[in-house]
Amino acid sequence: MSWFRKLTDGLKKSSSKMTSSLTGLFTSKKIDASSLEELEDALIASDIGPRTAMAIAQDLSKIKFDGEPDADKWRAALAGLLRDKLTAMEKPLITSSDNKPHVILLVGVNGSGKTTTCGKLARKFQDDGKSVMLAAGDTFRAAATEQLQGWGLRTDTPVITGEAGGDAAALAYRAMEQAHENGTDILIIDTAGRLQNRSELMDELAKIHRVIGKFDETAPHDSIIVLDGTVGQNAIAQTKAFQQAAALTGMIITKLDGSAKGGIVIALGDDFGLPLHMVGVGEGADDLQAFNATEYAAALVGILPEEVPQDEADQ
C-alpha cells in the first residue's frame, strides 16, 4: 500500500468529520452567512481551532471560481487553503555530520509513542547509512527499556541503559560520552513520559536538557515532542509545557490512523510555528514518514494530492 493511501485511510475519520456536514455547502454556488457558520463548526470539530477555522472559512468564502462551483471545486479550494496553512511546517528531520554525535532528544507525555518512534527513527537513519545509538532515558518504566532494547536487536543498534529508577540525566550524559568515543553519527535519547502539569517531572526534563548541553553546548541538536494525534486540543497544552522545559525545535505526531482530530496539526502550526518533521499512521517502521503539506491537506479533505490547487489561479 502506498504511503498516501495509508495516510488517507488513517485520516478517514478526520476527513469524514470535516466534510460530512458540508454537503450543502459543497453543492451550493456561494457561501452565505449560514453556510459560513456551518463550515466554521465543521472545521472546529476536526480540532483546527476556532481562530484558524474562522480565518479559513472567511478565505474560502472570498474565492472566485472559473465557472460555476461544484462539490469538487469547493473541496479542492478548501484543500488549497489548508495546504497554505501547513506548508510552513514542512521540514524534514535532517542531521548534520558536523555534529558527532547529532543528538535528538524525544519528549512527551505517557503513551504518546516516544519509544516506538525512537526505534523507527533508528531504522530510517541506518537505512540512510548513518550509525545510530539509542539511550533508554525512560528509567522509570522497565518496559520502555525492554522495548528500546528490542528495537536495538532488530536494527543492530547499541542501546545505553541504566538502573531502574536511576538518574536519567546521568544516563544521557554517559550516552553522550559513549557516542562521542564511538564516533557515532546520531544519538537518539528516549525520555520518560510525564504529565505536563507535574512541575517536578518537567524540572527533571529541563535538567536532562542542561546536562546534555554541558557535554556539547550545541546539543541537543533536535528537541522533539512526540504527540498522540488522538488527543486533539490537549496537544496544545502539552506542547506549551514541553516548550518551556525542553526548548522544543520540532514535532512528530503519531497515531493519526485512530484519530478524528487530524485538524490539530493546523492548530499546532498556528500556535507554535514549530516544524512537523514526521507523521505516523500505524505501528510498522514504514508507517512513520516525512510530513508533506499537500498530501496531508488532500487526505484531510478526501481528494488526491494532484487535485490540490497551487494558488488561486488554479481554482
C-alpha positions in Angstrom: 0.0 0.0 0.0 1.3 3.5 -0.9 2.1 6.0 1.8 -0.6 8.4 0.6 -3.2 5.5 0.7 -2.1 4.8 4.3 -2.4 8.5 5.2 -5.8 8.8 3.6 -7.1 5.7 5.3 -5.6 6.9 8.6 -7.2 10.3 8.3 -10.6 8.9 7.1 -12.3 9.7 10.5 -10.9 13.3 10.3 -11.9 13.7 6.7 -15.4 12.4 7.3 -15.8 14.7 10.3 -14.6 17.7 8.4 -16.6 17.2 5.2 -19.8 15.3 6.1 -21.6 18.4 7.4 -20.5 20.4 4.4 -22.6 18.6 1.8 -24.9 21.6 1.4 -22.0 23.9 1.1 -20.3 21.8 -1.5 -23.3 21.8 -3.7 -24.1 25.5 -3.5 -22.8 28.3 -5.7 -21.8 30.7 -2.9 -21.3 30.8 0.8 -23.9 32.7 2.7 -23.8 33.5 6.4 -25.5 30.3 7.4 -23.2 28.0 5.4 -20.2 30.0 6.6 -21.1 29.3 10.2 -21.6 25.6 9.2 -18.2 25.5 7.7 -16.5 27.0 10.8 -18.3 24.5 13.0 -17.1 21.6 10.8 -13.5 22.8 10.9 -13.6 23.3 14.7 -15.0 19.8 15.1 -11.8 18.4 13.5 -9.8 20.3 16.1 -8.4 23.0 13.8 -9.3 25.6 16.5 -11.8 28.5 16.5 -9.5 31.3 15.4 -8.0 29.3 12.5 -11.3 27.8 11.5 -12.9 31.3 11.2 -10.0 32.6 9.1 -10.1 29.6 6.7 -13.9 29.9 6.3 -13.6 33.6 5.5 -10.9 32.9 3.0 -12.9 30.2 1.3 -16.0 32.5 1.0 -13.8 35.0 -0.9 -12.6 32.6 -3.6 -13.6 33.4 -7.2 -14.0 30.3 -9.3 -13.6 30.0 -13.1 -17.1 28.8 -14.0 -19.8 27.5 -11.7 -18.5 26.0 -8.5 -19.4 22.4 -7.6 -18.6 20.0 -4.9 -15.2 19.1 -6.3 -14.2 22.7 -6.7 -15.2 23.5 -3.1 -13.2 20.6 -1.8 -10.1 21.4 -3.8 -10.3 25.1 -2.7 -10.6 24.1 0.9 -7.6 21.7 0.5 -5.6 24.5 -1.1 -6.2 26.8 1.9 -5.3 24.0 4.4 -2.1 23.3 2.4 -1.2 27.0 2.6 -1.5 26.8 6.4 0.6 23.7 6.6 3.4 24.5 4.2 5.5 26.4 6.7 5.5 23.2 8.9 7.0 21.0 6.2 10.6 20.4 7.3 12.4 17.0 7.1 14.4 15.9 10.1 17.9 16.3 8.8 21.0 15.6 10.8 24.4 17.2 10.4 27.7 15.4 10.0 29.3 18.4 11.8 27.9 17.0 15.0 29.5 13.9 16.4 27.1 12.8 17.5 24.0 14.6 16.3 21.8 14.4 19.4 18.0 14.0 19.1 16.0 14.3 22.4 12.5 12.9 22.3 10.0 14.2 24.9 6.2 13.9 25.5 3.5 12.6 27.8 2.9 8.9 28.7 1.7 6.8 25.8 2.5 9.3 23.0 4.7 6.8 21.2 8.2 8.1 22.0 9.9 4.7 22.5 8.4 3.3 19.3 9.4 6.5 17.5 13.0 6.1 18.7 13.2 2.7 17.1 11.6 3.8 13.9 14.0 6.7 13.6 17.0 4.5 14.2 15.9 2.2 11.4 15.4 5.1 9.0 18.7 6.7 9.7 20.5 3.4 9.4 18.8 2.9 6.0 20.4 6.2 5.1 23.9 4.8 6.0 24.2 6.5 9.4 25.5 4.9 12.6 23.0 5.2 15.4 23.0 4.8 19.2 19.9 4.7 21.4 19.7 5.9 25.1 16.9 4.4 27.3 16.3 7.6 29.3 12.9 6.3 30.5 14.4 4.9 33.7 11.0 4.7 35.4 9.3 2.2 33.2 11.1 -1.1 32.8 9.0 -2.0 29.8 10.3 1.1 28.0 13.9 -0.1 28.3 13.0 -3.6 27.2 11.0 -2.1 24.3 14.0 0.0 23.2 16.4 -2.9 23.6 14.0 -4.9 21.3 14.4 -2.2 18.6 18.2 -2.3 19.2 18.2 -6.0 18.5 16.1 -5.7 15.4 18.2 -2.9 14.0 21.6 -3.9 15.3 21.7 -0.6 17.2 23.6 -0.3 20.6 21.3 0.8 23.4 22.7 2.6 26.5 20.7 1.6 29.6 20.8 2.3 33.3 19.3 1.1 36.6 15.6 1.2 37.1 14.7 4.5 38.7 18.2 5.8 38.1 19.2 9.4 37.2 18.0 9.9 33.6 20.3 13.0 33.2 23.4 11.0 34.2 22.4 8.3 31.7 22.0 10.9 29.0 25.5 12.2 29.8 27.0 8.7 29.7 25.3 8.1 26.4 26.8 11.3 25.0 30.3 10.2 26.1 29.9 6.7 24.6 28.5 8.0 21.3 31.4 10.5 21.1 34.0 7.8 21.8 32.5 5.5 19.2 32.3 8.2 16.5 28.5 7.6 16.3 26.6 9.8 13.8 23.3 10.0 15.7 22.3 9.6 19.3 18.6 9.3 20.0 17.6 9.8 23.6 14.3 8.5 24.9 12.8 10.1 28.0 10.1 9.1 30.5 6.6 10.1 29.7 5.4 12.8 32.0 2.3 14.9 32.5 2.7 18.5 31.5 1.2 19.7 34.8 3.7 17.9 37.1 6.3 20.6 37.7 8.8 18.3 39.4 8.9 16.0 36.4 9.2 18.9 34.0 12.1 20.2 36.1 13.8 16.8 35.7 13.4 17.1 31.9 14.9 20.5 31.9 17.9 19.0 33.9 18.4 16.4 31.2 18.4 19.1 28.6 21.0 21.1 30.6 23.3 18.1 31.2 23.4 17.3 27.5 24.4 20.8 26.9 27.3 20.5 29.4 28.9 17.8 27.2 28.2 19.7 23.9 26.9 23.2 24.2 25.2 22.9 20.8 23.2 19.8 21.9 20.6 18.6 21.8 20.5 19.5 18.2 16.9 18.5 17.9 14.5 18.5 20.8 11.3 17.0 19.5 7.9 16.5 21.2 6.1 13.3 20.2 2.3 13.9 20.2 -0.5 11.4 20.1 -2.8 12.5 17.3 -5.9 11.3 19.0 -5.7 13.8 21.9 -6.9 16.9 19.9 -6.7 20.2 21.6 -4.8 18.8 24.6 -1.8 18.7 22.3 -1.7 22.5 22.6 -1.3 22.4 26.3 1.3 19.6 26.1 3.4 21.5 23.5 3.3 24.7 25.5 4.6 23.0 28.7 7.3 21.0 27.0 8.4 24.0 25.0 9.3 25.7 28.3 11.1 22.6 29.8 12.9 21.3 26.7 13.3 24.2 24.3 11.4 22.3 21.5 12.7 22.5 17.9 10.1 20.3 16.2 7.2 17.9 16.5 6.4 14.3 15.4 2.7 13.3 15.5 1.8 9.6 15.9 -1.4 7.5 15.9 -3.2 9.6 13.3 -4.8 6.4 12.0 -7.0 6.3 15.1 -7.9 10.0 15.1 -10.9 12.1 14.2 -8.8 15.1 15.2 -6.4 15.4 12.3 -7.0 19.2 12.1 -5.0 19.6 15.3 -1.9 19.7 13.1 -3.0 23.1 11.7 -3.8 24.5 15.1 -0.3 23.5 16.4 1.3 25.2 13.4 -0.6 28.4 14.0 0.1 28.4 17.8 3.8 27.4 17.9 5.3 27.7 14.4 7.3 24.6 15.0 8.2 22.3 12.1 6.3 19.0 11.9 9.0 16.6 10.9 7.1 13.3 10.6 3.6 11.8 11.0 2.7 8.3 11.9 -0.3 6.2 10.8 0.5 2.8 12.1 2.8 0.5 14.1 5.1 -0.5 11.3 8.6 1.0 10.7 7.4 2.4 7.4 4.3 3.9 8.9 6.2 7.0 10.1 7.0 9.2 7.2 8.1 12.8 6.5 5.3 15.3 6.7 4.1 16.6 3.4 1.7 19.6 3.5 0.0 18.9 0.1 -0.6 15.2 0.9 -1.9 16.0 4.3 -4.3 18.6 3.1 -5.6 16.3 0.4 -6.1 13.4 2.8 -8.0 15.7 5.3 -10.4 16.7 2.6 -10.6 13.3 0.8 -9.0 14.2 -2.6 -5.8 13.3 -4.4 -2.7 15.5 -4.0 -2.7 16.4 -7.6 -6.2 17.9 -7.2 -4.9 20.5 -4.6 -4.6 23.8 -6.4 -1.3 25.5 -6.2 -2.7 29.0 -6.0 -5.9 30.9 -6.7 -5.3 30.9 -10.4 -5.6 27.1 -10.4 -9.1 27.2 -8.9 
